[in-house]
Each structure stands twice: as structure tokens, then as C-alpha cells.
């Protein structure tokens, strides 16, 4: 457990045995504990061990705050709900139906990871509808002893929300503020299909900026400050990856060729700034070939609109 502020800490879920890939934040107050993005079921042993080492029993966990429903963020939710009759789950209205009936979500993920679902994510159990608190954005909620503002922040996913604890100055922003494994490292926009929209994403970043948070907590990985500098770099890197993907679509050859070109171009960008080992860890957090597919889908939709 690493402490961020009084009553706020986070844990490394050691995804696939790699440190610094998936972080779960814990808000703990007199009314119990709230977890922000509990991660996939494959990392439940690490989550349980981390909570136990911090003196937190599973019945103490009263709330799950989902930024969005992708398996690396929300996959363990149904299992935890089945074990804990007091647990409430906050999720955006566009994600709620897929938490109740995850069949389409699992089918979509299986197309991306056809032979790796169990190893990567484990089970994804449904959540009963009466255990969900459905969000639209704009609400104020109480969880883990904190008053939190809720903001709808699509761009990475159509069902993405962010949470802001004004008294601590910490905003929990899921994937909207990108992947940054260590302070000062490259901020990488994760852009898997099917919901990527760069224009909407930039607007979400601007609205997060209006919170004037001191620290951004990203699931991949951990806290980063100052928030404004991080957001500025994130916008710049949306332009970078978007431009690379757009350039790839102008190349001759197949989509496999374009995907490979983009993947290698992005790897070169990271290797300018870090070791090969660190660069490879970014691919564990968000595969570059899948990132290309999300961006290619976005640009082709944009071209159809024109």
C-alpha cells in the first residue's frame, strides 16, 4: 500500500507479474472502503493480499467506483459483488447494461484476445442491476469517506467517467489521462477499439483540467503531478499517435502492414525516452497493435463523415 493522502492509498496489482501496470486506489473512511477500478479477476489474489496487508477486510469494502468497464479495470467487480452483499457499484449509464449482462463485452474482448482471455483477465461475472448506482456525469457522491464530483469523460471509451476529491486535490481519471508508468515518463494514449474519438477526448481533458486538480491518478499507473503539465502532454501525444495512425493509412499494402508500421513507429518514440525493458512494459499496459486498430477505425469513420 502506498499512501497518497490521509485516507487515500493505492495498490499495485502486479498484472502478469509485472509491476507498475495496473493500480487500484482505495479511499477509506468511517463508512468503509471504496475501490477505484478493482482490476481484472486474474489479479484478485494480489488485490486481496494488498488489502489484507493494509488491514482492510473484504467486508470493509462498501463501494466500487468504476471509471469504465474495460476488463483490466472492471473485470473483478462481479466476483467481489457476489462475495459481499453490502457492495455498491458506481458505473456510467452506457456501461451499466454490460455489467448486468457482459456477454457482448466478453465477445468483443475475445475478438481482440482470442487465446488469452483466461490468462489475462479471468472470469467476468455479471453484477445484479440492484447493486448498481448509474451515473451520467455531473453528480456528487459520497464514498470511502470522501465527497466526490463525477465527470463524464469519453474519448477513450463511451462509458468513461472520472472522479474528483476536491479536499485532497486528487482526480481519479482511469484511462482518459493516458498511461504513464513512472513520474516524468512518456504519457501514452491508450486507443483500442471500438470507441476512440480524438475530438471528444480532447474536450474531456479540458474539462478535467477545469477541476484544477493537483494530482491525476491513472490506472496505468498511479499518481502524477503537476496535473496541468500532464494534461498538456497528453493532448500533445493524442496528436502524435493520431498523426502516426493517419500517416499509416496512406501507406500501400494491407492493414497488417499498416498496423506493423504504426507499432514500430510508436516503439521508436518510446525508445527515444527509455530503455527497451521500460518500453516493452508500456505494451503490457496497452498493446500497440490494438491501439492502431482503434485509431484506424476513428479515422475511417471521420473520412466516411466527410
C-alpha positions in Angstrom: 0.0 0.0 0.0 1.2 3.5 -0.9 -0.4 6.5 0.8 -1.5 9.4 -1.4 -3.3 11.5 1.2 -5.0 10.9 4.5 -7.5 8.1 3.9 -6.4 7.6 0.3 -3.9 4.9 -0.9 -3.2 2.6 -3.8 -2.0 -0.9 -4.6 0.0 -2.5 -7.4 -1.9 -5.5 -8.8 1.2 -6.9 -10.4 -0.6 -7.7 -13.6 1.1 -10.7 -15.3 3.8 -10.5 -12.7 4.9 -7.0 -14.0 5.0 -4.1 -11.6 3.6 -0.7 -12.5 0.8 -1.8 -14.9 -2.5 -1.8 -13.0 -3.2 0.3 -9.9 -6.2 0.2 -7.7 -6.9 3.2 -5.5 -8.6 2.8 -2.1 -10.5 5.5 -0.2 -11.0 4.6 3.4 -13.2 6.4 5.9 -15.6 5.7 8.8 -18.2 4.4 6.4 -16.0 1.8 4.8 -13.7 1.5 1.9 -14.2 2.5 -1.8 -12.1 0.9 -4.5 -11.4 2.8 -7.8 -11.2 0.2 -10.6 -10.6 -3.1 -8.8 -8.8 -4.6 -11.9 -9.4 -8.0 -13.6 -10.2 -11.2 -11.8 -6.8 -12.5 -12.7 -5.3 -10.1 -10.2 -7.8 -10.8 -7.4 -5.2 -12.7 -5.3 -2.9 -9.6 -5.5 -5.7 -7.3 -4.5 -6.8 -9.5 -1.6 -3.2 -9.7 -0.4 -2.7 -6.0 -0.6 -5.9 -5.2 1.2 -5.1 -7.7 3.9 -1.6 -6.3 4.4 -3.3 -2.8 4.8 -5.6 -4.2 7.5 -8.7 -4.0 5.2 -11.1 -6.9 5.3 -13.2 -7.6 2.2 -16.4 -6.8 4.2 -14.9 -3.4 4.8 -15.1 -2.6 1.1 -18.5 -1.0 0.6 -18.2 0.7 -2.8 -16.6 0.2 -6.2 -16.1 3.2 -8.4 -15.6 2.2 -12.0 -14.1 4.7 -14.4 -15.2 2.4 -17.2 -16.0 -1.2 -17.9 -12.9 -2.5 -19.8 -11.8 -5.8 -18.4 -8.5 -4.5 -17.0 -10.5 -2.0 -14.9 -13.8 -3.7 -14.0 -13.3 -7.4 -14.6 -13.2 -8.4 -10.9 -16.4 -6.4 -10.0 -18.9 -9.2 -10.3 -16.9 -11.6 -8.3 -16.4 -9.1 -5.5 -20.2 -8.2 -5.5 -21.1 -11.9 -5.3 -18.9 -12.2 -2.1 -20.1 -9.0 -0.4 -23.8 -8.3 0.0 -23.2 -4.7 1.1 -21.2 -3.7 -2.0 -22.4 -0.9 -4.3 -21.0 -0.2 -7.8 -21.0 3.2 -9.5 -20.8 3.0 -13.3 -21.8 5.2 -16.2 -25.2 4.6 -17.8 -23.6 3.4 -21.1 -21.6 0.7 -19.2 -24.3 -0.4 -16.8 -26.1 -2.8 -19.2 -22.8 -4.6 -19.9 -22.1 -5.1 -16.2 -25.6 -6.7 -15.8 -25.1 -8.8 -19.0 -21.5 -8.9 -20.0 -22.0 -11.3 -23.0 -21.3 -8.7 -25.7 -18.4 -7.2 -23.8 -16.8 -10.6 -23.4 -17.4 -11.4 -27.0 -15.8 -8.1 -28.1 -12.7 -8.7 -25.9 -12.4 -12.3 -27.1 -12.0 -11.0 -30.7 -9.1 -8.9 -29.5 -7.5 -11.6 -27.3 -8.8 -14.9 -28.7 -6.5 -17.2 -26.9 -5.6 -15.2 -23.8 -8.8 -14.3 -22.1 -8.3 -16.6 -19.0 -4.7 -15.7 -18.6 -5.1 -12.0 -19.0 -8.5 -11.3 -17.4 -10.0 -14.4 -15.7 -13.8 -14.5 -15.2 -16.1 -11.6 -15.7 -19.2 -12.3 -13.6 -22.4 -10.2 -14.1 -23.5 -7.7 -11.5 -27.2 -7.6 -10.4 -28.9 -4.5 -11.5 -30.0 -3.6 -8.0 -26.3 -3.4 -6.9 -25.5 -0.7 -9.5 -25.7 3.1 -9.0 -25.9 4.5 -12.5 -24.1 7.8 -13.4 -24.5 10.3 -16.2 -21.8 12.8 -15.1 -22.3 15.9 -13.1 -23.3 14.1 -9.8 -21.8 14.5 -6.4 -21.4 11.2 -4.5 -20.1 10.1 -1.1 -17.8 7.1 -1.0 -14.9 5.9 1.2 -15.4 8.9 3.5 -15.0 11.4 0.6 -17.2 13.8 -1.3 -16.5 13.2 -5.0 -17.5 15.1 -8.1 -18.3 12.9 -11.1 -17.5 14.0 -14.7 -18.4 12.2 -17.9 -15.0 11.8 -19.8 -15.4 9.9 -23.0 -12.9 9.7 -25.8 -11.1 6.5 -24.7 -14.4 4.8 -24.0 -18.0 6.0 -24.4 -18.8 4.8 -20.9 -15.9 6.6 -19.1 -16.3 8.8 -16.0 -13.7 10.4 -13.7 -14.0 11.2 -10.0 -12.5 14.3 -8.2 -11.8 14.5 -4.5 -11.5 18.3 -4.1 -10.3 18.2 -0.5 -7.3 16.0 -1.4 -6.8 17.6 -4.8 -6.7 14.1 -6.5 -8.7 13.3 -9.6 -9.2 9.6 -10.5 -9.2 9.6 -14.3 -8.9 6.0 -15.4 -7.5 5.9 -18.9 -8.6 9.4 -20.0 -5.3 10.9 -18.9 -3.3 8.0 -20.5 -0.7 5.6 -19.5 2.3 6.9 -17.5 4.2 4.2 -15.7 6.5 6.5 -13.7 6.8 10.2 -13.0 8.3 12.1 -15.9 7.9 9.2 -18.3 6.1 9.3 -21.6 2.3 9.8 -21.5 0.8 7.2 -23.9 -2.9 7.5 -25.0 -4.4 4.0 -25.0 -6.5 3.8 -28.1 -8.1 0.3 -28.5 -11.3 -0.1 -30.4 -14.2 0.5 -30.6 -14.9 3.9 -29.0 -11.9 6.1 -29.8 -12.8 9.7 -30.6 -9.9 12.2 -30.5 -12.0 15.3 -30.6 -14.2 14.2 -27.7 -11.2 13.0 -25.8 -9.5 16.5 -26.1 -12.7 18.0 -24.7 -12.7 15.6 -21.8 -9.1 16.5 -21.0 -10.1 20.2 -21.0 -12.9 19.6 -18.6 -10.7 17.5 -16.3 -8.3 20.5 -16.4 -11.1 22.8 -15.2 -11.2 20.8 -11.9 -7.7 22.3 -11.2 -6.6 19.1 -9.5 -3.1 18.9 -8.0 -2.7 15.2 -8.8 -4.1 12.8 -11.5 -4.4 9.2 -10.6 -4.3 6.9 -13.7 -4.9 3.2 -13.6 -1.8 2.6 -15.6 -0.1 3.7 -13.4 -0.5 5.7 -10.2 -0.4 9.4 -9.2 1.1 12.1 -11.4 1.6 15.8 -10.6 1.5 18.6 -11.6 -1.8 17.7 -13.2 -1.8 20.6 -15.7 1.5 19.7 -17.2 0.5 16.0 -17.5 -2.7 17.0 -19.3 -0.8 19.3 -21.7 1.5 16.5 -22.6 -1.4 14.1 -23.0 -3.1 16.4 -25.6 0.2 16.6 -27.5 0.5 12.8 -27.6 -3.0 12.4 -28.8 -1.9 14.5 -31.7 1.2 12.3 -32.1 -0.4 8.9 -32.1 -3.4 10.2 -34.1 -0.9 11.6 -36.7 1.0 8.3 -36.9 -2.1 6.3 -37.4 -3.4 8.7 -40.1 0.0 8.5 -41.9 -0.1 4.7 -41.8 -3.5 4.7 -43.6 -1.9 6.5 -46.5 0.7 3.6 -47.0 0.4 1.0 -49.7 -0.2 -2.6 -48.6 -2.5 -4.3 -46.2 -3.9 -3.3 -42.8 -1.5 -5.8 -41.3 1.4 -3.8 -42.9 -0.1 -0.5 -41.7 -0.5 -1.9 -38.2 3.0 -3.1 -38.1 4.4 0.2 -39.3 2.5 2.1 -36.6 3.6 -0.3 -33.9 7.2 0.1 -34.8 6.9 3.9 -35.2 5.4 4.1 -31.7 8.1 1.8 -30.3 10.8 4.1 -31.7 9.1 7.1 -30.0 9.3 5.3 -26.6 12.9 4.1 -27.1 14.0 7.7 -27.6 12.9 8.3 -24.0 13.5 5.0 -22.1 15.1 1.6 -22.1 13.8 -1.3 -24.2 12.6 -3.0 -21.0 10.5 0.0 -19.9 9.2 0.5 -23.4 8.0 -3.2 -23.5 6.2 -2.6 -20.3 4.1 0.0 -22.0 2.9 -2.7 -24.4 1.8 -4.8 -21.5 -0.3 -1.9 -20.3 -1.8 -1.2 -23.8 -0.9 -3.2 -26.9 0.2 -1.0 -29.8 -1.4 -3.2 -32.5 -4.8 -2.8 -30.8 -4.1 1.0 -30.4 -3.6 1.2 -34.1 -7.0 -0.6 -34.7 -8.8 1.9 -32.5 -7.3 4.9 -34.3 -7.7 3.4 -37.8 -11.4 2.9 -37.0 -11.7 6.5 -35.8 -10.0 8.0 -39.0 -12.1 5.8 -41.3 -15.3 6.9 -39.6 -14.2 10.5 -39.9 -13.4 10.1 -43.6 -16.9 8.5 -44.2 -18.4 11.5 -42.5 -16.7 13.8 -44.9 
